[in-house]
Amino acid sequence: MAIRDINARSDVLEQYELKLKLLDDGYNKIIAGKVFVNEVLHGPQLMALLGPYTSHSSSVVATIARYWNLIQLSAGATSTQFSNREEFPYFYSSLLTDITYNSVRVGLVKRFGWKRVAILYHSDVLFDNGAQHLQTELEKASINIIARETFVTEPDLQVKTLKEKGARIIFLFGYPRIMARVFCHAYKLGMYGENYAWFGSIFTQRLWWNRFAPLTNCSAYEILQVAKGYIAFRNTNAPLLSDFNTMTAPGLTFQEFLDNYDKFTNTTRSSSDDYPNPLAYDSLWCLASALNETDNKLRQLNSSLADFKYDAKIAEIFNIAIQKTSFLGLTGPFSFSSGARVGNAYIQQFRGNISSTGLVVVGSYRSVGQVITFNESEPLIWPGGHVPFDGFITSYLEKYITIGVFVAMSILSVIGMIAALTFLYINYLHRNLRVIKMSSPRINNLILIGFILCFVAVVMFGVDSGTVNKIYLPAICTARVIKDHSLFGLTFLLFVVDLIILGVWIAIDPFTGQYEKFTSYPSKLGSNIIIQPQTMICSCQYSSIWLAIIYGYKFLLLVFGTFLAWETRSVSIAELNDSRHIGLAIYNAVIFATIGVLVGQLTQTGIDGGYIINSSFILICATSSMCLFFIPKIQLIRSSNYSILSMRTRESLRRPQSTLFQVNGGSTKRQMTGNGSQVDSLA
């Protein structure tokens, strides 16, 4: 019918008659190659090839036909390998391929607001280029491809990888038998339902889920659980419904084509939806239009199509003409991009056993303007009633130190501070006593201030974003470090060293509030919402290095203090040297500091657990050391006060004796010392 209509026109190939010779390859690529070679060697001059219909046969013929400089247009080949123009420079397909469908796929990704997708494809010449092209187009659209997996036979490992990477939007390229295997593995991993969106290939095969289920470890029902809702695409064998009465380039509307077809075949269609496929009609019109344009170019060069003898010059002009071909055909817009047809497409959704293919048309894609439209009468249905999310939705849960734990530790810290202030007052009040003076009151004050800061640090460690405004956290983080590590020295020199280290630390690598995340968990079974517990901590980039410097420096001080305490362990005069208690305090600090650092750095505990451990070690170490330092001094002060009171009483009794000694001379002195009772009689 197309040949008849083209030859009847006066504006297309007016001086030529288009002839079509039918050759049968039996869908066998070897026979296809043999038939072509025999025809080109022994048959009439060929101008172009229409076919073969399958991709496998087309690839064989195209590989040979290029050496005869023949343009080849297939109305059935869908392999994306033909987009390789270096290998197939003269091949074109009038059927939409994955190259075109990728525009629809990217359009749907944008339409639904997805940002994370995955690609899974069977390693085959029919799918390799399509999957790679989709990756390129998605990357151009700034879509994150979280996984691109390929397989040869069994896709179990690849499907598992998609599961581990959290893939929710999955583009699958493969034959129906491959889809059955993929869906079987996906079913076992729970990759179906409201949280997933699968996109299948363009193949339609009757009851494929029943046919290929025996080749898997799943039943047809289990495969259907995953397959239901997957989206696929197909060519528009007819124009979109709104274009039925639109005039096309061949000079007739689609409705007129249907009427002419019925007359030409002398048949009556069974229903209004029973359309003949006009793709071959559009394909012949495409070849005729390109040949007509080529002939016009050749006549300008004093040549014509009649001069074509498989030469490259005329073939190149013909090739350029077909590349530029663009018209409105009976199947919609007709043009090429890298040899692949660009045109309208139907969007389909798999609904299961509702038909032999299980697919229904839910929308359409117009290549002009790249417009996607969904049907109102047959809408797109999602399993969960909503568009699946492209990944887990993370809901952040702020975790703070339990208020009861914080209050309890703060109370203990306040008690410790009160005790330290009491010792500080006693130290100041009795600073002139021999007991205190011999142990250096100023050093005692410095030590007590250090203990107070230890207790303050316990409170500071409990302050978080649930207690104060977040804008103050950087300052609090800095304060924590200063109060935790400084002012522990026994001399001003050590204090200056601490300030230098901390000053350099804060200047080079300042502390900031950062979130520490804990193990996440779903809000409920099968939920798309992930609860991510987190808490704000004070941290810096090189905290481990700075802590190593601080710990090493303090450790050397403790070792040196332990050495001095050991060397003076035999000193037992309490009023002159309290090194025995200092030694015990140093041993105490070494033990608790070592255990505290190891437990704090090596154990993984919760927020409350970590705070309790750190605070407990600080409180126990500081309190016990403070008591070892100052309780013995208080005991000595009490015993010294008792001795002073007794001495003063005796001195008050001795003063009159001294007076009598001055009056009466030496004899009286002897008398008083010899008999104290005579003092009263002398008075």
C-alpha positions in Angstrom: 0.0 0.0 0.0 2.9 2.4 0.8 4.6 1.6 -2.5 1.3 2.3 -4.4 0.8 5.6 -2.6 4.4 6.8 -3.1 4.5 5.9 -6.8 1.2 7.7 -7.3 2.6 11.0 -6.1 4.1 13.5 -8.4 6.3 15.3 -5.9 8.2 12.3 -4.7 10.6 10.4 -7.0 8.6 11.6 -10.0 11.0 10.1 -12.5 11.4 6.8 -10.7 9.3 3.8 -9.8 9.8 2.4 -6.3 9.9 -1.4 -6.2 10.0 -3.6 -3.1 11.4 -7.2 -3.3 10.5 -9.4 -0.4 13.0 -11.9 0.9 12.5 -14.3 3.8 15.2 -15.0 6.4 13.1 -17.1 8.7 14.3 -15.0 11.7 17.6 -16.7 11.2 20.7 -14.4 11.1 22.8 -16.9 9.1 20.1 -17.2 6.4 19.7 -13.4 6.5 23.3 -12.9 5.7 23.2 -15.5 3.0 20.1 -14.1 1.4 21.6 -10.6 1.3 24.9 -11.6 -0.2 23.2 -13.7 -2.9 20.8 -10.8 -3.8 23.5 -8.1 -3.9 25.7 -10.3 -6.1 23.2 -11.8 -8.4 20.1 -9.6 -8.2 19.2 -6.2 -9.5 20.8 -3.0 -8.3 19.7 -2.2 -4.8 19.1 1.3 -3.5 18.4 0.6 0.1 17.4 -2.2 2.5 14.2 -2.4 4.5 14.9 -4.9 7.3 15.6 -7.4 8.6 13.0 -7.4 11.3 15.1 -8.8 14.2 18.1 -7.3 15.8 20.3 -10.4 15.5 19.6 -10.7 11.7 20.0 -7.0 11.3 23.4 -7.0 12.9 24.7 -9.6 10.5 23.3 -7.9 7.4 24.4 -4.4 8.6 28.0 -5.6 9.1 28.1 -6.8 5.5 26.0 -4.1 3.8 28.2 -1.3 4.9 30.8 -2.5 2.4 28.3 -2.0 -0.4 27.5 1.4 1.0 23.8 0.5 1.4 21.5 2.4 3.7 19.6 0.0 5.9 16.3 0.8 7.7 14.8 -1.8 10.0 11.2 -1.6 11.2 11.8 -4.1 14.0 15.4 -4.0 15.4 15.6 -2.5 18.8 19.2 -3.2 19.8 21.0 -0.1 21.0 24.3 -1.4 19.5 23.3 0.1 16.2 23.8 3.6 17.7 27.5 3.0 17.3 27.9 5.0 14.2 31.5 3.9 13.6 30.5 0.2 13.4 27.0 0.8 11.8 27.3 4.1 9.9 24.4 3.3 7.5 21.9 1.6 9.8 18.7 3.1 11.1 15.7 1.8 13.1 12.2 3.1 12.7 11.2 1.4 15.9 11.9 3.2 19.2 14.8 1.7 21.1 16.1 2.2 24.6 18.0 5.2 23.4 14.7 7.0 22.9 13.0 5.4 25.9 15.8 6.7 28.1 14.4 10.2 27.5 11.1 8.9 28.9 12.9 7.3 31.8 14.8 10.5 32.7 11.6 12.5 32.3 9.8 10.2 34.7 12.6 10.5 37.2 12.3 14.3 37.1 8.5 14.1 37.2 8.5 12.2 40.4 11.3 14.1 42.0 13.7 11.2 42.4 17.4 11.8 43.0 18.7 8.3 43.6 18.3 5.5 41.2 19.9 2.2 40.3 20.5 0.3 37.0 20.5 -3.4 36.6 21.0 -5.0 33.2 21.7 -8.3 31.5 25.0 -8.4 29.7 23.8 -8.6 26.1 24.4 -6.5 23.0 20.7 -5.6 23.1 21.0 -3.9 26.5 24.6 -2.9 27.1 24.5 0.4 25.2 21.1 1.2 26.4 22.1 0.9 30.1 25.3 2.9 29.5 23.3 5.6 27.6 20.8 5.8 30.5 23.6 6.3 32.9 25.0 9.2 30.8 21.6 10.8 30.5 20.9 10.5 34.2 24.3 12.0 35.1 23.5 14.9 32.8 20.3 15.5 34.7 22.3 15.4 38.0 20.6 12.2 39.2 22.7 10.1 41.5 23.2 6.5 40.3 23.8 4.6 43.6 24.5 1.4 41.7 25.0 0.0 38.2 25.1 -3.7 38.2 25.4 -6.2 35.3 25.2 -10.0 35.2 25.5 -12.8 32.7 23.4 -15.7 34.1 22.1 -15.4 37.7 21.5 -11.9 39.1 21.4 -13.0 42.8 24.5 -11.2 43.9 23.6 -8.1 41.9 20.1 -7.9 43.4 21.6 -8.3 46.9 24.0 -5.4 46.2 21.0 -3.2 45.2 19.4 -4.1 48.5 22.5 -3.3 50.5 22.9 0.0 48.8 19.3 1.0 49.5 18.1 1.1 45.9 14.4 1.9 45.6 14.1 3.1 42.0 15.5 0.4 39.8 15.8 0.3 36.0 16.0 -3.2 34.7 17.2 -4.2 31.2 16.6 -7.8 30.2 14.5 -10.4 28.4 11.3 -11.7 30.1 13.1 -14.8 31.3 15.7 -12.6 32.9 13.1 -10.4 34.5 11.5 -13.5 36.1 14.9 -14.4 37.7 15.5 -10.9 38.9 12.0 -10.6 40.4 12.4 -14.0 42.1 15.5 -12.8 43.9 13.9 -9.5 44.7 10.9 -11.3 46.2 13.2 -13.3 48.6 14.9 -10.0 49.7 11.6 -8.2 50.2 12.3 -5.7 47.4 8.7 -5.0 46.4 5.6 -3.2 47.6 5.0 0.5 48.3 8.7 1.3 48.8 9.9 0.2 45.4 9.5 1.2 41.8 10.7 -1.1 39.0 11.1 -0.2 35.4 11.1 -3.1 32.9 12.3 -3.6 29.4 10.3 -3.0 26.2 9.5 -6.7 25.6 6.0 -8.1 25.8 5.5 -11.8 26.0 2.3 -13.6 26.7 2.0 -14.9 30.3 5.8 -14.7 30.7 5.5 -15.0 34.5 3.9 -18.4 34.2 6.2 -19.6 31.4 9.5 -18.7 33.1 8.5 -19.3 36.8 9.7 -23.0 36.6 13.1 -21.8 35.6 13.4 -20.0 39.0 13.0 -20.9 42.6 9.8 -19.0 42.9 6.2 -19.5 42.0 4.4 -17.4 39.4 2.5 -15.8 42.3 5.7 -14.7 44.0 7.1 -13.3 40.8 3.9 -11.4 40.3 4.2 -9.8 43.7 7.3 -8.0 42.6 6.3 -7.5 39.0 3.0 -5.8 39.8 3.3 -2.1 39.2 6.5 -2.1 37.1 6.6 0.4 34.3 7.5 -0.3 30.7 7.3 1.5 27.4 6.3 0.7 23.8 6.0 2.2 20.4 2.9 4.0 19.3 1.6 1.7 16.5 -1.0 4.5 16.0 -0.8 8.2 16.7 -2.1 9.4 20.0 -5.8 9.6 20.2 -5.9 13.4 19.8 -3.9 13.1 16.6 -6.2 10.7 14.7 -7.5 13.4 12.4 -4.2 15.3 12.0 -2.8 15.4 8.5 0.5 13.6 8.2 3.4 14.0 5.7 2.3 11.1 3.4 -0.9 13.2 2.8 -3.5 11.4 4.8 -4.8 11.3 8.4 -4.6 8.1 10.4 -8.4 7.6 10.1 -8.0 7.8 6.3 -5.2 5.3 6.5 -7.5 2.9 8.3 -10.2 3.3 5.7 -7.7 2.8 2.9 -6.2 -0.2 4.6 -9.6 -1.9 4.9 -10.2 -1.3 1.2 -6.7 -2.4 0.2 -6.9 -5.7 2.2 -10.6 -6.1 1.7 -11.0 -6.9 5.4 -12.9 -5.5 8.3 -11.3 -4.8 11.6 -12.8 -6.7 14.5 -13.0 -3.6 16.8 -12.2 0.1 16.7 -9.1 -0.6 18.8 -7.8 -3.2 16.3 -5.2 -1.1 14.4 -2.9 -2.3 11.7 0.7 -1.3 12.4 1.7 1.6 10.0 5.3 1.4 10.9 6.4 -0.2 7.6 4.3 2.5 5.8 6.3 5.3 7.6 9.6 3.5 7.0 9.0 3.3 3.2 7.9 7.0 3.3 11.1 7.8 5.1 13.3 6.0 2.5 11.3 7.6 -0.4 11.7 11.1 1.1 15.4 10.7 1.6 15.9 9.2 -1.9 14.0 12.1 -3.3 16.2 14.6 -1.4 19.3 12.7 -2.6 18.2 12.9 -6.2 17.7 16.6 -6.0 21.2 17.0 -4.6 22.7 14.8 -7.3 20.9 16.7 -10.1 22.7 19.8 -8.9 25.9 17.9 -9.5 24.8 16.7 -12.9 24.1 13.2 -11.6 21.1 11.2 -10.4 20.1 8.1 -8.4 20.5 6.1 -11.6 24.2 6.6 -11.3 24.4 4.8 -7.9 26.6 1.7 -8.2 27.2 1.1 -4.5 29.7 4.0 -4.5 30.5 5.9 -1.3 29.9 9.4 -2.7 26.2 8.9 -3.5 25.7 6.8 -0.4 27.1 9.6 1.8 24.6 12.1 0.3 21.8 9.6 0.9 23.1 9.0 4.5 23.0 12.8 5.2 19.5 13.1 3.8 18.1 10.4 6.0 19.9 11.8 9.0 18.0 15.0 8.4 14.7 13.4 7.8 12.0 14.7 10.1 8.3 14.5 9.4 4.9 13.7 11.0 4.1 10.1 10.1 1.2 7.8 10.8 3.0 6.6 14.0 3.8 10.1 15.1 6.9 12.3 14.8 9.6 10.5 12.8 13.3 11.5 13.0 16.6 9.9 14.0 19.2 10.5 16.6 22.4 8.4 16.2 20.4 6.0 14.0 17.7 5.5 16.6 14.1 6.6 16.0 12.9 9.6 17.9 9.1 9.7 18.4 6.2 9.3 20.7 5.9 6.5 23.1 3.3 4.9 25.4 3.9 4.5 29.1 2.6 1.1 30.4 2.1 -0.4 33.8 2.1 -4.1 34.6 -1.1 -5.1 36.4 -0.8 -8.9 36.5 -3.3 -11.4 35.2 -5.7 -8.8 33.7 -4.4 -9.7 30.2 -2.0 -11.9 28.3 0.8 -9.3 28.7 -0.5 -7.8 31.9 0.2 -4.3 30.6 -2.1 -1.3 30.4 -1.4 2.1 28.9 -1.3 4.7 31.7 0.4 7.6 29.9 2.2 8.9 26.9 5.3 10.7 25.9 5.6 13.3 23.2 9.0 13.7 21.7 8.2 17.2 20.6 8.8 19.2 23.8 9.4 15.9 25.8 6.0 16.1 27.4 4.7 13.3 29.6 1.0 13.0 30.1 -0.9 10.4 32.3 -4.3 9.1 31.6 -7.2 10.0 33.7 -9.3 7.0 32.8 -6.5 4.5 33.5 -4.2 6.3 36.0 -0.8 5.1 37.2 -1.4 3.1 40.4 1.3 2.8 43.0 1.2 -0.2 45.5 1.2 2.1 48.5 -1.1 4.7 47.0 1.8 7.2 46.7 4.9 7.7 44.7 7.7 5.6 46.2 10.5 7.5 47.8 14.0 7.1 46.2 15.5 6.1 49.5 14.9 6.0 53.2 13.6 9.1 54.8 15.9 9.8 57.8 14.2 11.3 60.8 16.8 12.6 63.2 16.2 12.1 66.9 18.2 14.3 69.3 19.4 12.4 72.3 20.5 14.1 75.4 21.9 13.2 78.8 19.0 12.1 81.0 18.1 15.0 83.3 18.1 12.7 86.3 21.6 11.6 85.6 22.8 15.2 85.0 21.1 16.4 88.2 22.6 13.6 90.3 26.1 14.2 89.0 25.7 18.0 89.4 24.6 17.5 93.1 27.7 15.4 93.8 29.8 18.0 92.0 28.3 20.8 94.1 29.0 18.7 97.3 32.6 18.3 96.2 32.9 22.0 95.5 31.5 22.9 98.9 34.0 20.5 100.5 36.8 22.1 98.5 35.7 25.6 99.5 35.6 24.5 103.1 39.1 23.2 102.9 40.1 26.4 101.2 38.6 28.4 104.1 40.3 26.3 106.7 43.6 26.6 104.8 43.3 30.4 104.8 42.1 30.6 108.4 45.0 28.6 109.8 47.6 29.7 107.2 49.9 30.9 110.1 49.9 27.6 111.9 53.0 25.6 111.7 51.1 22.6 110.3 49.7 24.6 107.4 52.7 26.8 106.8 55.1 23.9 106.5 52.9 22.4 103.7 52.8 25.7 101.7 49.3 27.4 102.0 49.6 28.9 98.5 50.2 25.5 96.9 47.3 24.1 98.9 45.1 26.9 97.5 46.2 26.1 94.0 45.5 22.4 94.5 42.0 23.2 95.9 41.2 25.5 92.9 42.2 22.6 90.7 39.8 20.3 92.5 37.0 22.8 92.2 37.6 23.0 88.5 37.4 19.2 88.3 34.0 19.4 89.9 32.9 22.2 87.6 34.1 20.1 84.6 31.6 17.4 85.6 28.8 19.9 85.3 30.2 21.2 82.0 30.4 17.8 80.5 26.7 17.4 81.1 25.8 20.5 79.2 24.4 19.8 75.7 22.2 21.3 73.1 19.2 20.2 75.1 20.4 22.4 78.0 21.7 25.5 76.3 21.2 27.2 72.9 23.3 25.8 70.2 24.9 29.1 69.4 26.8 28.9 72.7 28.1 25.4 72.2 31.4 26.3 70.6 32.3 28.5 73.6 31.2 25.7 76.0 33.3 23.2 74.0 36.4 25.4 74.4 35.6 25.9 78.1 35.4 22.2 78.6 38.9 21.6 77.4 40.4 24.4 79.5 38.7 23.2 82.7 39.4 19.6 82.1 43.1 19.7 81.3 44.6 22.9 82.8 45.4 24.0 86.3 46.4 20.5 87.5 50.1 21.5 87.8 51.7 22.0 91.2 53.6 25.0 90.0 53.0 28.1 88.0 55.4 26.8 85.3 53.2 23.8 84.7 50.2 26.0 84.5 51.9 28.1 81.8 52.8 25.0 79.9 49.1 23.9 80.0 48.0 27.3 78.8 50.5 27.2 75.9 49.4 23.8 74.8 45.7 24.6 75.0 46.2 28.0 73.4 47.9 26.5 70.4 45.2 23.8 70.3 42.3 26.2 70.2 44.0 28.6 67.8 45.0 25.9 65.3 42.2 23.4 65.7 39.2 25.0 67.5 36.4 22.9 69.0 33.0 22.9 67.3 29.7 21.2 68.1 29.3 18.1 65.8 26.7 15.4 65.6 27.6 11.9 66.6 25.3 9.3 65.1 24.2 6.0 66.7 22.7 2.9 65.2 19.7 3.7 63.1 16.5 1.7 63.1 13.1 1.7 61.1 10.2 3.5 62.8 8.2 0.3 62.3 8.5 -2.9 60.3 8.5 -2.2 56.6 8.5 1.5 57.1 10.2 3.9 54.8 11.2 6.1 57.7 14.5 5.5 59.4 15.1 6.9 62.9 18.6 8.2 63.2 19.6 8.9 66.9 22.3 11.5 67.2 23.8 13.7 69.8 25.9 16.8 69.6 29.5 16.4 70.9 32.5 18.7 71.1 35.1 17.7 68.6 37.9 19.0 66.4 39.7 17.6 63.4 42.8 16.3 65.1 41.4 15.6 68.6 43.2 12.3 68.9 46.6 14.0 68.3 46.0 16.7 70.8 44.7 14.3 73.4 47.8 12.1 72.9 49.9 15.2 73.6 47.9 16.1 76.7 47.8 12.5 78.0 51.5 11.9 77.4 52.5 15.2 79.1 50.3 14.5 82.1 51.4 10.9 82.3 55.0 12.0 82.6 54.0 14.3 85.4 52.3 11.5 87.2 55.3 9.2 86.7 57.6 11.9 88.1 55.2 12.5 91.1 55.0 8.8 91.7 58.8 8.6 91.7 59.1 11.5 94.3 56.4 10.0 96.4 58.2 6.6 96.4 61.6 8.2 97.3 60.2 10.1 100.3 58.0 7.3 101.5 60.2 6.9 104.7 59.6 10.5 105.9 57.3 10.3 108.9 57.3 13.8 110.5 53.9 15.0 109.6 54.5 18.7 110.6 57.5 18.9 108.2 56.4 16.8 105.3 53.1 15.2 104.4 54.6 13.3 101.4 53.0 10.1 102.6 49.5 11.4 101.9 50.7 13.1 98.8 52.1 9.8 97.6 48.8 8.1 98.3 47.0 10.8 96.4 49.4 10.4 93.4 48.9 6.7 93.4 45.2 7.2 93.5 45.3 9.7 90.6 47.5 7.4 88.5 45.1 4.4 89.0 41.9 6.3 88.3 43.3 8.4 85.5 44.7 5.4 83.7 41.5 3.4 84.1 39.3 6.3 83.2 41.2 7.1 80.0 41.2 3.5 78.9 37.5 2.9 79.7 36.5 6.2 78.1 38.4 5.7 74.9 38.0 2.0 74.3 34.4 1.3 75.3 31.3 2.2 73.3 28.5 3.3 75.7 25.4 5.3 75.4 25.1 9.0 76.2 24.2 8.4 79.8 26.7 5.6 80.2 29.6 7.7 78.9 28.7 10.7 81.0 28.3 8.6 84.1 31.7 6.8 83.5 33.6 10.0 82.9 31.9 11.9 85.7 32.4 9.1 88.2 36.1 8.8 87.6 36.5 12.5 87.9 34.4 12.7 91.1 36.1 9.7 92.7 39.6 10.7 91.8 39.2 14.4 92.7 37.3 13.7 96.0 39.6 10.9 97.2 42.7 12.9 96.3 41.4 16.0 98.0 40.6 14.1 101.1 44.0 12.4 101.2 45.5 15.9 100.9 43.5 17.8 103.5 41.8 15.6 106.0 45.2 14.7 107.6 45.9 18.4 107.8 42.6 19.1 109.6 43.4 16.3 112.1 46.8 17.9 112.7 45.2 21.3 113.1 42.8 19.9 115.7 45.6 18.2 117.6 47.8 21.4 117.3 45.0 23.5 118.7 44.7 21.2 121.7 48.5 21.4 122.3 48.5 25.2 122.0 45.6 25.4 124.5 47.5 23.2 127.0 50.7 25.2 126.5 49.0 28.5 127.1 47.5 27.2 130.4 50.9 26.1 131.6 52.5 29.4 130.6 49.8 31.4 132.6 50.8 29.4 135.6 54.5 30.0 135.1 54.5 33.8 134.8 54.1 34.5 138.6 57.0 32.1 139.3 59.2 34.1 137.0 58.3 37.3 138.9 59.2 35.9 142.3 62.5 34.7 140.9 63.3 38.3 140.0 62.5 39.6 143.5 63.9 37.0 145.8 66.9 35.9 143.9 68.3 32.5 143.4 67.3 31.1 146.8 63.7 31.8 146.0 64.0 30.2 142.6 65.3 27.1 144.1 62.5 27.2 146.7 59.8 27.6 143.9 61.2 24.9 141.8 61.6 22.6 144.7 58.1 23.1 146.1 55.4 24.7 144.0 53.0 25.0 146.9 55.1 27.7 148.4 54.1 30.1 145.6 50.8 30.8 147.2 52.3 31.7 150.6 54.8 34.0 148.9 52.0 35.7 147.0 
